[in-house]
Amino acid sequence: MAEEKMAAPHQQKDHVEKTLECHPDVFADISNVLIFRKKVIREEQLKDGPTESIYKTDDARTSKEQRRDVAKYVENAGIQMIFVGMENQSGIDKDMAIRVMGYDYATYRSQIVSGEHRYPAISAVLYFGEERWNAARSLKEIVDLPEELSDQFVDYRINLIDIPRLPKEEREKLTSDFRVIADYFADRDGKEDQSRSMRTLKHPVEVADFFRVFTGDQRFVETMEEAEKMEQEGRVVRVCDLFDKAEARGRREGEIRKLIQQILKKVQKGQDSHAIAEALEEDESYILNLVEVINRHTPDYNEDRIYKDFCK
């Protein structure tokens, strides 16, 4: 079987951010609290919008595709009232205002082409970077604008939301699972200790996947599976549950690796499974399985490969 290719780290981050934000309750929560600063939309009003649009290159001979991260229509009685788009950024982009302007133009252009009634397109940039955003937030800051033309220049400004630097009182207004994400970025020094949070999760699998990608801790893979099982059984999943499962798996991994090291020394001395099990006071069938795996990795005996082979 061909080995499955892993997505690049930035692609994985992009994916987990979008997967969580696409849920109507999360999208509405981010919109109301962080974009509009008041309750403007309800989750039942949301309908998925297009994330792809096409534009012509400068020579007008070729077309290129541009993609928003997440986009939804806000509808009232089946009529589109607002179009809201969200862009996720981990890095600083000095031309972000131009990019977002292109996305919004594509939305307005589609209204002209389709003959729809005109409704506003509102975009926000959710910035997750460690460094404070120090690039332009408007078109006026990007272009080299002579002073004498400033009155005639039509500016374009982006709604930039700096997630890691959101004040606590602002994060506390979030009611969806995005609160957990906002707290994670704002609490990189661990003072608030999310691992003890009793907050109930509506989308635990997506939150666990988020922690897997952003912490780099693969123990959350098993946590995702356990969270999914708990959901299917109708059990409540809390933030602390995700960390407890990950920590428990970490303890098991440590125990298995220690056992592998002990068995390796004895295998290299020529001891058999029975003697090893007796010396370590472990179940003989369990030790036999481990020894068989270890023997498959002779003569290099790479501990990481042995562990992965045993656990697969």
Buried (B, 14 or more C-beta within 10 A) or exposed (E): EEEEEEEEEEEBBBBBBBBBBBBBBBBBBBBBBBBBEEEBBEBEBBEEBBBEBEEEEEEEEEEEEEEBBBBBBBBEEEEBBBBBBBBBBBEBBEEBBBBBBEBBBBBBEBBEEEEEEEBEBBBBBBBBBEEEBEBBBBBBEBBEBEEEEEEEEEEBBBBBBBBBEBEEEBBEEBBBBBBBBBBBBBBEEEEEEBEEBEEEBBBBBBBBBBBBBBEEBEBBEBBBEBBBEBBEEEEEBBBBBBBBBBEBBEEEBEEBBEBBEBBBEBBEEEBEBEBBBEEBEBEEEEBBEBBEBBEEBEEEBEBEEBBEBBEE
